[in-house]
Amino acid sequence: MNVLIGIVVLLGLLAAGVPVAFGLLIAGSVGLLLQGGPDLLLGILGTGPTSALNSYELITIPMFLLMAEFMVTSGISLTLFNAIAAWTRSWRGGLGIATAVTGAAFGAISGSSAAAAATLSTSSVPAMLQNGYERKFATGIVSISGTLAMLIPPSIAIIFYGLLSGANIGQLLIAGIVPGILVTLTIALTIRIMIWLNPSLAPVGSKAPWAEKLASLKVAGPFMLLFGLVTGLIYTGIATPVEASALGALGAFLLTLKSGKLTRANFRLALIKTCVTSAMIGLIIVCANVFGTFLTITGATQDLVAQVAASGWSPWVILVFIAVLYLILGCFLDQISILILTIPIMLPLITSLGFDPVWFGVVVILLAEVGIVTPPVGLNVFVVSKVTRIPVEEVFRGIWPHVLAHVILIAFIMAFPSVVLWLPSKMS
């Protein structure tokens, strides 16, 4: 009964527009108060923040955020699209494919899908529209390409999942590489199929001279260097995720310094943004810990596992139901909120069914990618609409082919877990 009351209070607070963090704190406090009285509540509130933030791997979040801030400050990310487009713009739909590749590259230095969508909106959408691309086609590509930042390391969402689940963060980050490549290829293939069905969506572009192509390599080089530094160190076991994140932040700092754009004001702004975002994430973790402790004390997760085990259903049938649930939640909540609300409950169930928690983390992030472009919330769509000043309804109409392609890819990855787990299994 106390579990039901706590969940009803949480849903009521979320429906009233209360921020997720505070909703979790209030609902968890009410539940703990009903479960064990004031002494239990005060004990959890007194020790919870320390235990929730007492994770060494939590340092990866501010380090990767700082790395992203430095790379944005350097201005390299804004010129990356033009560098990639120099190689692809002569193809029909080449600028759209360049957008997808740019989204993947931007994801390699930024874990924020909203930041990726905003950056792509300012660089690729004007270029596509000037070259005769249909508006909803162009904005749909940008909206879905921005989601790659959630999957390709260093992904804040993947790190957050690792902190909530206790799964190995290094393996999680490496596990996102192959699916990230597959998502990029899926976006490119969807673009080609759409143009094949309707050639008027995008014309053939002009061919770039070799001088421009070779010059573009100077822009792509820093991205490849930084991605290779961070991911390579983690994969080979030379450095832990925490150490790799610190080296990544240092590498981004040096690249920004070399670009000549690291002024005192920019350096201060990068630090402030990193601190603000890190503090926000820390607050969410603390509040989620209170609600998670409440669920643990009530035994709700153990009861759920026992009931599912007694149902006799196939694990794959249960997994499909869970995937559909995540798709529905994605229509209303952002990815961090979904992870906070579901992982404490779902992970014990998933492991009891014999599924790998690293693989499940990647599947959850893929499902969240779909949610971040679907109505009514569709954060990336609203970001693209605001930056480009194209109506939200028109942007939403452009993302549905990509949503369908994503769902097919997710079904493939669910059916073949080795696609995700092969690369982590080769780690040193």
GISUL-V117728 format. One record per pair of residues at least 6 apart in sequence whose ideal C-beta (glycine too) atoms are under 8 Angstrom apart, sorted by the first residue. I is the first residue (numbers start at 1). J is the second residue. D is the distance in Angstrom with one decimal. If there is no record, write none. Layout:
i=I j=J d=D
i=I j=J d=D
//
This chain:
i=2 j=31 d=5.6
i=2 j=34 d=4.7
i=2 j=35 d=5.1
i=2 j=298 d=5.8
i=3 j=31 d=7.2
i=3 j=295 d=7.1
i=3 j=298 d=4.9
i=3 j=300 d=4.6
i=5 j=30 d=7.0
i=5 j=31 d=6.7
i=5 j=34 d=6.3
i=6 j=27 d=5.2
i=6 j=28 d=6.9
i=6 j=30 d=6.2
i=6 j=31 d=3.3
i=6 j=34 d=7.8
i=6 j=291 d=7.5
i=6 j=294 d=5.9
i=6 j=295 d=7.8
i=6 j=298 d=7.9
i=7 j=27 d=7.4
i=9 j=26 d=6.9
i=9 j=27 d=4.4
i=9 j=30 d=5.2
i=9 j=31 d=7.6
i=10 j=23 d=5.5
i=10 j=24 d=6.7
i=10 j=26 d=8.0
i=10 j=27 d=3.7
i=10 j=291 d=7.2
i=10 j=341 d=7.9
i=13 j=22 d=7.5
i=13 j=23 d=3.8
i=13 j=26 d=6.0
i=13 j=27 d=6.4
i=14 j=20 d=6.8
i=14 j=23 d=5.3
i=14 j=333 d=8.0
i=18 j=26 d=7.4
i=20 j=284 d=7.0
i=20 j=287 d=8.0
i=20 j=333 d=7.6
i=20 j=336 d=7.7
i=20 j=337 d=4.4
i=20 j=340 d=6.6
i=20 j=341 d=7.8
i=21 j=283 d=5.2
i=21 j=284 d=4.6
i=21 j=286 d=7.9
i=21 j=287 d=4.3
i=21 j=288 d=7.6
i=22 j=287 d=6.7
i=24 j=284 d=7.9
i=24 j=287 d=4.4
i=24 j=288 d=5.4
i=24 j=290 d=6.6
i=24 j=291 d=4.2
i=24 j=340 d=6.6
i=24 j=341 d=7.9
i=25 j=286 d=7.8
i=25 j=287 d=4.1
i=25 j=290 d=5.5
i=25 j=291 d=7.4
i=27 j=291 d=6.0
i=27 j=294 d=7.9
i=28 j=287 d=7.4
i=28 j=290 d=3.8
i=28 j=291 d=3.5
i=28 j=292 d=7.7
i=28 j=293 d=7.0
i=28 j=294 d=4.5
i=29 j=41 d=5.9
i=29 j=45 d=7.3
i=29 j=290 d=6.5
i=31 j=291 d=7.6
i=31 j=294 d=4.1
i=31 j=298 d=7.3
i=32 j=40 d=5.5
i=32 j=41 d=4.5
i=32 j=44 d=5.7
i=32 j=290 d=7.3
i=32 j=293 d=7.2
i=32 j=294 d=5.1
i=32 j=297 d=7.3
i=33 j=40 d=7.7
i=33 j=41 d=4.9
i=35 j=294 d=6.8
i=35 j=297 d=5.8
i=35 j=298 d=6.2
i=36 j=297 d=7.2
i=40 j=297 d=7.8
i=44 j=290 d=6.3
i=44 j=293 d=5.5
i=45 j=290 d=7.1
i=48 j=286 d=6.6
i=48 j=289 d=5.1
i=48 j=290 d=5.5
i=48 j=293 d=6.5
i=49 j=286 d=4.8
i=49 j=289 d=7.6
i=51 j=289 d=7.0
i=52 j=285 d=5.2
i=52 j=286 d=4.9
i=52 j=288 d=7.6
i=52 j=289 d=3.7
i=53 j=282 d=5.9
i=53 j=285 d=6.5
i=53 j=286 d=6.6
i=55 j=163 d=6.0
i=56 j=242 d=6.3
i=57 j=159 d=7.5
i=57 j=162 d=7.0
i=57 j=163 d=6.6
i=57 j=169 d=5.2
i=57 j=241 d=6.3
i=57 j=242 d=6.0
i=58 j=163 d=6.4
i=58 j=282 d=7.7
i=58 j=285 d=7.6
i=59 j=242 d=5.0
i=59 j=245 d=7.0
i=59 j=246 d=7.7
i=60 j=154 d=7.3
i=60 j=159 d=5.5
i=60 j=169 d=6.8
i=60 j=241 d=5.1
i=60 j=242 d=5.5
i=60 j=245 d=4.4
i=61 j=156 d=6.3
i=61 j=159 d=5.9
i=61 j=160 d=7.7
i=61 j=278 d=5.9
i=61 j=281 d=5.8
i=62 j=274 d=5.5
i=62 j=275 d=7.5
i=62 j=278 d=4.2
i=63 j=242 d=7.4
i=63 j=245 d=3.5
i=63 j=246 d=5.2
i=63 j=248 d=6.8
i=63 j=249 d=4.7
i=64 j=111 d=5.9
i=64 j=154 d=4.2
i=64 j=156 d=6.7
i=64 j=159 d=7.3
i=64 j=245 d=5.1
i=64 j=248 d=6.7
i=64 j=249 d=7.5
i=65 j=111 d=7.5
i=65 j=156 d=7.3
i=65 j=273 d=7.6
i=65 j=274 d=4.7
i=65 j=277 d=5.4
i=65 j=278 d=6.2
i=66 j=249 d=4.5
i=66 j=252 d=7.4
i=66 j=270 d=6.5
i=66 j=271 d=7.4
i=66 j=274 d=4.5
i=67 j=109 d=6.2
i=67 j=154 d=7.3
i=67 j=226 d=7.4
i=67 j=230 d=7.9
i=67 j=245 d=7.1
i=67 j=248 d=4.5
i=67 j=249 d=4.4
i=67 j=251 d=7.5
i=67 j=252 d=4.3
i=68 j=109 d=5.6
i=68 j=110 d=3.9
i=68 j=111 d=6.9
i=68 j=112 d=7.0
i=68 j=115 d=7.3
i=68 j=252 d=7.6
i=69 j=252 d=8.0
i=69 j=269 d=7.9
i=69 j=270 d=3.8
i=69 j=273 d=5.5
i=69 j=274 d=5.7
i=70 j=249 d=7.0
i=70 j=252 d=3.7
i=70 j=253 d=5.3
i=70 j=255 d=7.2
i=70 j=256 d=4.5
i=70 j=262 d=7.8
i=70 j=270 d=5.9
i=71 j=77 d=5.7
i=71 j=109 d=4.5
i=71 j=110 d=7.1
i=71 j=222 d=8.0
i=71 j=226 d=7.3
i=71 j=252 d=5.1
i=71 j=255 d=7.1
i=71 j=256 d=7.2
i=72 j=110 d=7.4
i=72 j=115 d=7.5
i=72 j=119 d=7.6
i=73 j=256 d=5.3
i=73 j=261 d=5.9
i=73 j=262 d=6.7
i=73 j=266 d=4.9
i=73 j=269 d=7.8
i=73 j=270 d=5.7
i=74 j=222 d=7.8
i=74 j=252 d=7.5
i=74 j=255 d=5.7
i=74 j=256 d=4.1
i=74 j=259 d=4.4
i=74 j=261 d=5.7
i=74 j=262 d=7.7
i=75 j=259 d=6.5
i=75 j=261 d=5.8
i=76 j=219 d=6.4
i=76 j=222 d=5.6
i=76 j=223 d=7.0
i=76 j=255 d=7.1
i=76 j=259 d=6.9
i=77 j=106 d=5.8
i=77 j=109 d=7.2
i=77 j=110 d=7.7
i=77 j=119 d=5.8
i=78 j=119 d=6.8
i=78 j=122 d=7.2
i=78 j=123 d=5.9
i=79 j=219 d=5.3
i=80 j=102 d=5.4
i=80 j=105 d=5.8
i=80 j=106 d=6.9
i=80 j=123 d=7.8
i=80 j=219 d=6.0
i=80 j=220 d=6.9
i=80 j=223 d=6.6
i=81 j=98 d=6.1
i=81 j=99 d=6.8
i=81 j=102 d=4.6
i=81 j=120 d=7.1
i=81 j=123 d=4.2
i=81 j=124 d=5.0
i=81 j=127 d=7.1
i=82 j=123 d=7.3
i=82 j=127 d=7.7
i=82 j=216 d=7.3
i=82 j=219 d=7.7
i=83 j=215 d=8.0
i=83 j=216 d=3.6
i=83 j=217 d=7.6
i=83 j=219 d=3.9
i=83 j=220 d=5.4
i=84 j=98 d=4.4
i=84 j=101 d=5.1
i=84 j=102 d=5.5
i=84 j=105 d=7.3
i=84 j=216 d=7.2
i=84 j=220 d=7.1
i=85 j=94 d=7.0
i=85 j=95 d=5.7
i=85 j=98 d=4.1
i=85 j=124 d=7.9
i=85 j=127 d=6.8
i=85 j=208 d=7.9
i=86 j=208 d=4.2
i=86 j=212 d=4.9
i=86 j=213 d=5.1
i=86 j=215 d=7.9
i=86 j=216 d=4.5
i=87 j=98 d=7.7
i=87 j=208 d=7.2
i=87 j=213 d=5.9
i=87 j=216 d=6.9
i=88 j=94 d=3.8
i=88 j=95 d=7.1
i=88 j=97 d=5.1
i=88 j=98 d=4.6
i=88 j=101 d=7.6
i=89 j=95 d=5.5
i=89 j=98 d=6.8
i=89 j=131 d=7.7
i=89 j=205 d=3.9
i=89 j=206 d=6.7
i=89 j=207 d=7.7
i=89 j=208 d=6.4
i=90 j=204 d=7.0
i=90 j=205 d=5.5
i=90 j=206 d=6.6
i=90 j=207 d=4.1
i=90 j=208 d=7.0
i=91 j=97 d=6.8
i=91 j=204 d=7.4
i=91 j=205 d=7.2
i=92 j=195 d=5.5
i=92 j=199 d=7.2
i=92 j=202 d=6.0
i=92 j=203 d=7.1
i=92 j=204 d=4.9
i=92 j=205 d=7.9
i=93 j=191 d=4.7
i=93 j=192 d=6.0
i=93 j=194 d=7.9
i=93 j=195 d=4.6
i=93 j=201 d=7.6
i=93 j=202 d=4.7
i=94 j=205 d=5.5
i=95 j=124 d=6.7
i=95 j=127 d=5.8
i=95 j=128 d=4.9
i=95 j=131 d=6.1
i=95 j=133 d=6.8
i=95 j=202 d=7.3
i=95 j=205 d=6.4
i=96 j=128 d=6.7
i=96 j=133 d=7.2
i=96 j=137 d=7.5
i=96 j=138 d=7.2
i=96 j=141 d=4.6
i=96 j=188 d=7.9
i=96 j=191 d=4.4
i=96 j=202 d=6.4
i=97 j=187 d=7.9
i=97 j=188 d=4.7
i=97 j=191 d=6.0
i=97 j=192 d=7.9
i=98 j=124 d=7.0
i=99 j=120 d=6.0
i=99 j=124 d=4.3
i=99 j=128 d=7.4
i=99 j=141 d=5.1
i=99 j=142 d=5.9
i=99 j=145 d=5.1
i=100 j=141 d=6.8
i=100 j=144 d=8.0
i=100 j=145 d=4.8
i=100 j=148 d=7.6
i=100 j=184 d=5.3
i=100 j=187 d=4.1
i=100 j=188 d=5.4
i=100 j=191 d=7.3
i=101 j=184 d=6.4
i=101 j=188 d=7.8
i=102 j=120 d=6.3
i=102 j=123 d=7.5
i=102 j=124 d=6.6
i=102 j=145 d=7.1
i=103 j=116 d=5.8
i=103 j=120 d=6.1
i=103 j=142 d=8.0
i=103 j=145 d=3.2
i=103 j=146 d=5.8
i=103 j=147 d=7.7
i=103 j=148 d=4.4
i=103 j=149 d=7.1
i=103 j=184 d=7.5
i=103 j=187 d=7.9
i=104 j=145 d=7.8
i=104 j=148 d=4.9
i=104 j=152 d=5.8
i=104 j=180 d=6.2
i=104 j=181 d=7.6
i=104 j=183 d=7.9
i=104 j=184 d=4.6
i=105 j=220 d=7.4
i=105 j=223 d=5.1
i=105 j=227 d=7.9
i=106 j=116 d=4.8
i=106 j=119 d=6.1
i=106 j=120 d=7.3
i=106 j=148 d=7.7
i=106 j=149 d=6.3
i=107 j=116 d=6.2
i=107 j=148 d=4.4
i=107 j=149 d=3.8
i=107 j=150 d=7.5
i=107 j=151 d=6.9
i=107 j=152 d=3.8
i=107 j=155 d=7.2
i=107 j=180 d=7.0
i=108 j=152 d=5.5
i=108 j=153 d=7.3
i=108 j=154 d=7.8
i=108 j=223 d=6.2
i=108 j=226 d=7.2
i=108 j=227 d=4.1
i=108 j=231 d=7.9
i=109 j=154 d=7.8
i=109 j=223 d=6.5
i=109 j=226 d=5.9
i=109 j=227 d=7.2
i=109 j=252 d=7.0
i=110 j=116 d=6.1
i=110 j=149 d=5.4
i=111 j=149 d=5.9
i=111 j=150 d=7.3
i=111 j=154 d=5.6
i=111 j=155 d=4.8
i=111 j=156 d=3.3
i=111 j=157 d=6.7
i=111 j=158 d=7.9
i=111 j=159 d=7.4
i=112 j=149 d=5.8
i=112 j=156 d=6.8
i=113 j=146 d=4.9
i=113 j=147 d=5.1
i=113 j=148 d=7.7
i=113 j=149 d=4.6
i=113 j=150 d=5.0
i=113 j=335 d=7.9
i=113 j=369 d=7.8
i=113 j=372 d=5.9
i=113 j=379 d=7.5
i=113 j=380 d=6.0
i=114 j=146 d=7.2
i=114 j=379 d=5.9
i=114 j=380 d=6.7
i=114 j=383 d=5.2
i=115 j=149 d=7.1
i=116 j=145 d=7.4
i=116 j=146 d=4.2
i=116 j=147 d=7.9
i=116 j=148 d=7.0
i=116 j=149 d=4.1
i=117 j=142 d=6.4
i=117 j=143 d=6.3
i=117 j=145 d=7.8
i=117 j=146 d=3.1
i=117 j=380 d=4.4
i=117 j=383 d=4.5
i=117 j=384 d=5.5
i=117 j=387 d=7.9
i=118 j=146 d=7.9
i=118 j=383 d=5.3
i=118 j=384 d=8.0
i=118 j=387 d=5.5
i=120 j=142 d=4.7
i=120 j=145 d=6.0
i=120 j=146 d=5.9
i=120 j=384 d=8.0
i=121 j=139 d=7.9
i=121 j=142 d=5.6
i=121 j=383 d=7.0
i=121 j=384 d=5.0
i=121 j=387 d=3.8
i=121 j=388 d=5.3
i=122 j=387 d=6.1
i=124 j=138 d=7.6
i=124 j=141 d=7.7
i=124 j=142 d=6.0
i=125 j=138 d=5.5
i=125 j=139 d=6.3
i=125 j=142 d=5.7
i=125 j=384 d=7.4
i=125 j=387 d=7.7
i=125 j=388 d=5.1
i=128 j=138 d=4.0
i=128 j=141 d=7.6
i=128 j=202 d=7.5
i=129 j=135 d=6.6
i=129 j=138 d=6.0
i=131 j=202 d=7.7
i=131 j=203 d=6.6
i=131 j=205 d=5.8
i=132 j=202 d=7.1
i=132 j=203 d=4.7
i=133 j=201 d=6.8
i=133 j=202 d=4.9
i=133 j=203 d=7.9
i=134 j=200 d=7.2
i=134 j=201 d=5.0
i=134 j=202 d=7.3
i=135 j=390 d=5.8
i=135 j=394 d=6.2
i=135 j=398 d=7.7
i=136 j=394 d=5.0
i=136 j=395 d=6.8
i=136 j=397 d=4.9
i=136 j=398 d=3.5
i=137 j=194 d=7.0
i=137 j=201 d=4.6
i=137 j=202 d=6.7
i=137 j=398 d=5.6
i=138 j=398 d=7.5
i=139 j=384 d=5.2
i=139 j=385 d=7.5
i=139 j=388 d=6.3
i=139 j=390 d=5.6
i=139 j=394 d=7.0
i=139 j=395 d=4.4
i=139 j=398 d=5.3
i=140 j=395 d=6.8
i=140 j=397 d=7.6
i=140 j=398 d=2.6
i=140 j=399 d=4.4
i=140 j=400 d=7.8
i=140 j=401 d=7.3
i=140 j=402 d=6.1
i=141 j=187 d=7.1
i=141 j=191 d=6.5
i=141 j=398 d=7.5
i=141 j=402 d=7.6
i=142 j=384 d=5.3
i=143 j=373 d=5.0
i=143 j=378 d=7.8
i=143 j=380 d=4.6
i=143 j=381 d=5.2
i=143 j=384 d=5.0
i=143 j=395 d=6.2
i=143 j=398 d=7.3
i=143 j=399 d=5.2
i=143 j=402 d=7.8
i=144 j=187 d=5.9
i=144 j=369 d=7.9
i=144 j=373 d=5.8
i=144 j=380 d=7.7
i=144 j=399 d=5.9
i=144 j=402 d=4.1
i=144 j=403 d=7.8
i=144 j=406 d=7.4
i=145 j=187 d=6.1
i=146 j=380 d=4.8
i=146 j=383 d=7.4
i=146 j=384 d=7.6
i=147 j=183 d=7.7
i=147 j=369 d=4.0
i=147 j=372 d=5.6
i=147 j=373 d=6.6
i=147 j=380 d=6.4
i=148 j=180 d=6.1
i=148 j=183 d=6.0
i=148 j=184 d=6.5
i=148 j=369 d=8.0
i=149 j=155 d=6.9
i=150 j=157 d=4.7
i=150 j=158 d=7.7
i=150 j=335 d=6.3
i=150 j=365 d=5.5
i=150 j=368 d=6.4
i=150 j=369 d=5.8
i=150 j=372 d=7.4
i=151 j=157 d=7.9
i=151 j=158 d=7.3
i=151 j=176 d=4.8
i=151 j=179 d=6.0
i=151 j=180 d=4.7
i=151 j=183 d=6.4
i=151 j=362 d=7.4
i=151 j=365 d=5.4
i=151 j=366 d=6.9
i=151 j=369 d=6.7
i=152 j=176 d=5.9
i=152 j=177 d=6.9
i=152 j=180 d=3.9
i=153 j=173 d=3.9
i=153 j=174 d=7.0
i=153 j=176 d=5.4
i=153 j=177 d=6.7
i=153 j=230 d=7.0
i=153 j=231 d=5.7
i=153 j=234 d=7.6
i=154 j=173 d=6.5
i=154 j=230 d=6.2
i=154 j=245 d=6.6
i=154 j=248 d=7.0
i=155 j=173 d=7.0
i=155 j=176 d=5.9
i=155 j=365 d=7.1
i=156 j=281 d=7.6
i=157 j=335 d=5.2
i=157 j=336 d=6.8
i=157 j=339 d=7.0
i=157 j=365 d=5.5
i=157 j=368 d=6.8
i=158 j=169 d=7.7
i=158 j=172 d=5.0
i=158 j=173 d=6.0
i=158 j=176 d=5.7
i=158 j=361 d=6.5
i=158 j=362 d=7.7
i=158 j=365 d=6.1
i=159 j=169 d=5.9
i=159 j=172 d=7.5
i=159 j=173 d=7.5
i=159 j=241 d=7.7
i=160 j=281 d=7.3
i=160 j=336 d=6.1
i=160 j=339 d=5.8
i=161 j=167 d=7.2
i=161 j=172 d=6.7
i=161 j=339 d=5.6
i=161 j=343 d=6.6
i=161 j=361 d=4.5
i=161 j=364 d=6.6
i=161 j=365 d=7.0
i=162 j=168 d=7.1
i=162 j=169 d=3.9
i=162 j=172 d=4.9
i=162 j=361 d=7.1
i=163 j=169 d=7.6
i=163 j=285 d=6.8
i=164 j=288 d=7.2
i=164 j=339 d=5.9
i=164 j=340 d=7.1
i=164 j=343 d=4.5
i=164 j=344 d=7.0
i=164 j=347 d=7.9
i=165 j=343 d=5.6
i=165 j=347 d=5.1
i=165 j=357 d=5.6
i=165 j=361 d=6.5
i=166 j=357 d=7.9
i=167 j=357 d=4.5
i=167 j=358 d=5.4
i=167 j=361 d=6.0
i=168 j=358 d=6.9
i=169 j=241 d=4.9
i=170 j=234 d=5.0
i=170 j=240 d=6.8
i=170 j=241 d=5.0
i=170 j=427 d=7.0
i=171 j=358 d=5.2
i=171 j=424 d=4.1
i=171 j=427 d=6.6
i=172 j=358 d=5.7
i=172 j=361 d=5.4
i=172 j=362 d=7.5
i=172 j=424 d=8.0
i=173 j=231 d=7.3
i=173 j=234 d=6.0
i=173 j=241 d=6.3
i=174 j=231 d=7.1
i=174 j=234 d=6.3
i=174 j=235 d=5.5
i=174 j=423 d=5.5
i=174 j=424 d=5.0
i=174 j=427 d=6.0
i=175 j=358 d=5.3
i=175 j=359 d=7.3
i=175 j=361 d=7.3
i=175 j=362 d=5.2
i=175 j=420 d=5.2
i=175 j=421 d=6.8
i=175 j=423 d=6.6
i=175 j=424 d=4.9
i=176 j=362 d=6.1
i=176 j=365 d=7.2
i=177 j=231 d=7.0
i=177 j=423 d=5.9
i=178 j=419 d=6.1
i=178 j=420 d=6.7
i=178 j=422 d=7.0
i=178 j=423 d=5.5
i=179 j=362 d=5.5
i=179 j=366 d=6.5
i=179 j=413 d=6.2
i=179 j=419 d=7.0
i=179 j=420 d=6.0
i=182 j=409 d=6.2
i=182 j=413 d=7.6
i=182 j=419 d=7.4
i=183 j=366 d=7.5
i=183 j=369 d=7.3
i=183 j=406 d=7.3
i=183 j=409 d=6.7
i=186 j=405 d=5.1
i=186 j=406 d=6.9
i=186 j=408 d=8.0
i=186 j=409 d=5.0
i=187 j=402 d=6.4
i=187 j=405 d=7.5
i=189 j=405 d=7.3
i=190 j=401 d=5.6
i=190 j=402 d=5.5
i=190 j=405 d=4.4
i=191 j=202 d=7.9
i=193 j=401 d=7.9
i=194 j=201 d=5.9
i=194 j=401 d=5.7
i=195 j=201 d=5.3
i=195 j=202 d=5.5
i=222 j=255 d=5.0
i=225 j=251 d=7.2
i=225 j=255 d=7.9
i=226 j=248 d=6.2
i=226 j=251 d=5.3
i=226 j=252 d=6.3
i=226 j=255 d=7.1
i=229 j=244 d=7.6
i=229 j=247 d=6.2
i=229 j=248 d=6.3
i=229 j=251 d=5.5
i=230 j=244 d=4.9
i=230 j=245 d=7.1
i=230 j=247 d=7.1
i=230 j=248 d=4.2
i=230 j=251 d=7.9
i=231 j=244 d=7.8
i=232 j=238 d=7.9
i=233 j=239 d=3.9
i=233 j=243 d=7.2
i=233 j=244 d=4.4
i=233 j=247 d=6.7
i=234 j=240 d=7.6
i=234 j=241 d=5.7
i=234 j=244 d=4.9
i=234 j=427 d=7.8
i=235 j=423 d=7.8
i=235 j=427 d=5.6
i=235 j=428 d=7.3
i=236 j=427 d=7.8
i=236 j=428 d=5.1
i=237 j=427 d=6.4
i=237 j=428 d=3.4
i=238 j=428 d=7.9
i=239 j=247 d=6.6
i=253 j=262 d=7.5
i=256 j=262 d=4.6
i=256 j=266 d=7.9
i=281 j=336 d=7.9
i=284 j=336 d=6.6
i=284 j=340 d=6.5
i=288 j=340 d=4.4
i=288 j=344 d=7.8
i=291 j=340 d=7.9
i=291 j=344 d=7.8
i=292 j=344 d=4.4
i=295 j=301 d=6.0
i=295 j=344 d=5.7
i=295 j=345 d=6.7
i=296 j=344 d=7.6
i=300 j=345 d=7.1
i=301 j=344 d=6.7
i=301 j=345 d=5.5
i=301 j=348 d=4.8
i=301 j=349 d=7.4
i=302 j=348 d=7.3
i=304 j=345 d=6.5
i=304 j=348 d=7.6
i=304 j=349 d=6.0
i=305 j=348 d=5.5
i=305 j=349 d=5.4
i=305 j=352 d=4.8
i=308 j=318 d=6.3
i=308 j=349 d=6.0
i=308 j=352 d=7.4
i=308 j=353 d=7.7
i=309 j=352 d=6.7
i=315 j=353 d=4.0
i=315 j=354 d=6.3
i=315 j=355 d=7.1
i=318 j=349 d=7.7
i=318 j=353 d=6.3
i=319 j=350 d=7.9
i=319 j=353 d=7.2
i=319 j=355 d=7.0
i=319 j=414 d=6.6
i=322 j=346 d=6.4
i=322 j=349 d=7.9
i=322 j=350 d=7.6
i=323 j=363 d=7.3
i=323 j=367 d=6.1
i=323 j=410 d=7.1
i=323 j=414 d=6.9
i=325 j=342 d=7.9
i=326 j=338 d=6.8
i=326 j=342 d=7.3
i=326 j=364 d=6.3
i=326 j=367 d=4.1
i=326 j=368 d=7.1
i=326 j=371 d=7.3
i=327 j=367 d=5.9
i=327 j=370 d=6.1
i=327 j=371 d=6.7
i=327 j=374 d=7.9
i=327 j=407 d=7.9
i=329 j=338 d=5.1
i=329 j=341 d=7.6
i=329 j=342 d=7.2
i=329 j=371 d=6.8
i=330 j=338 d=6.6
i=330 j=367 d=6.3
i=330 j=368 d=5.8
i=330 j=370 d=5.9
i=330 j=371 d=1.6
i=330 j=372 d=6.8
i=330 j=374 d=6.3
i=330 j=377 d=7.9
i=331 j=371 d=6.1
i=331 j=374 d=5.2
i=331 j=375 d=6.7
i=331 j=376 d=6.6
i=331 j=377 d=6.4
i=332 j=376 d=7.1
i=332 j=377 d=5.7
i=333 j=341 d=7.3
i=333 j=371 d=7.5
i=333 j=377 d=6.9
i=334 j=372 d=7.2
i=334 j=377 d=7.1
i=334 j=379 d=6.1
i=335 j=365 d=7.2
i=335 j=368 d=3.7
i=335 j=371 d=7.0
i=335 j=372 d=6.4
i=338 j=364 d=7.7
i=338 j=368 d=5.9
i=338 j=371 d=7.1
i=339 j=364 d=7.0
i=339 j=368 d=7.8
i=342 j=364 d=7.9
i=343 j=364 d=7.8
i=346 j=360 d=7.9
i=347 j=357 d=6.2
i=347 j=360 d=7.3
i=350 j=357 d=6.7
i=350 j=360 d=4.9
i=351 j=357 d=6.1
i=355 j=417 d=7.5
i=356 j=417 d=6.4
i=356 j=421 d=6.2
i=358 j=420 d=7.2
i=358 j=421 d=6.6
i=358 j=424 d=6.2
i=359 j=417 d=4.6
i=359 j=420 d=4.8
i=359 j=421 d=5.6
i=362 j=413 d=7.3
i=362 j=420 d=4.8
i=363 j=410 d=6.8
i=363 j=413 d=6.4
i=363 j=414 d=6.1
i=363 j=420 d=7.7
i=366 j=406 d=7.2
i=366 j=409 d=7.4
i=366 j=410 d=5.0
i=366 j=413 d=6.7
i=367 j=410 d=6.4
i=369 j=406 d=6.4
i=370 j=403 d=5.8
i=370 j=406 d=5.2
i=370 j=407 d=6.7
i=370 j=410 d=7.5
i=371 j=377 d=7.5
i=372 j=378 d=6.8
i=372 j=379 d=5.3
i=372 j=380 d=5.1
i=373 j=380 d=5.2
i=373 j=381 d=5.7
i=373 j=399 d=4.8
i=373 j=402 d=7.3
i=373 j=403 d=6.6
i=374 j=399 d=7.6
i=374 j=403 d=6.3
i=375 j=381 d=7.6
i=375 j=396 d=5.8
i=378 j=396 d=6.7
i=378 j=399 d=7.9
i=381 j=392 d=6.2
i=381 j=395 d=4.8
i=381 j=396 d=5.7
i=381 j=399 d=6.6
i=382 j=392 d=6.3
i=384 j=390 d=7.5
i=384 j=395 d=5.4
i=385 j=391 d=6.7
i=385 j=392 d=4.5
i=385 j=395 d=5.0
i=388 j=395 d=8.0
i=412 j=419 d=7.4
i=413 j=419 d=5.4
i=413 j=420 d=6.2
//
